[in-house]
């Protein structure tokens, strides 16, 4: 079975994280994780030296978010 066709994003827009087939956009998601993932995707357009602080900030956000989930 082949993968479903997914059109390319409009020029100038970077795609967000891939969504599994069948996942509804109304799915409950975590805003901090979504923001960190989007920040990493946006960092790809920066120079390598400018990417590092973006990746470090996203990593810290993900660590803090996972720590709060573990405590729940």
C-alpha positions, 0 to 999 in steps of 0.5 A, a space after each residue: 500500500 502506498 502512502 497518501 498524497 500530501 501536496 507541497 506547502 505553498 512557497 515561502 512556508 516551511 512545513 510543520 512537524 509531520 502528522 500521522 495519517 488519520 490524525 484529526 486537527 482537533 486532537 488534544 495537543 500540548 501548546 509548549 511542545 508544539 511551539 518548541 517543535 515549530 521553533 526548531 523547524 523555523 531554525 532550519 532557515 537560520 545560519 548554523 550559529 543562530 540555530 544553536 540558541 534556538 535548539 537549546 531553548 526548544 530543548 529546555 522547553 521540552 525538558 521542562 514540559 516532560 518533567 511536569 508531565 512526569 509529576 502529574 
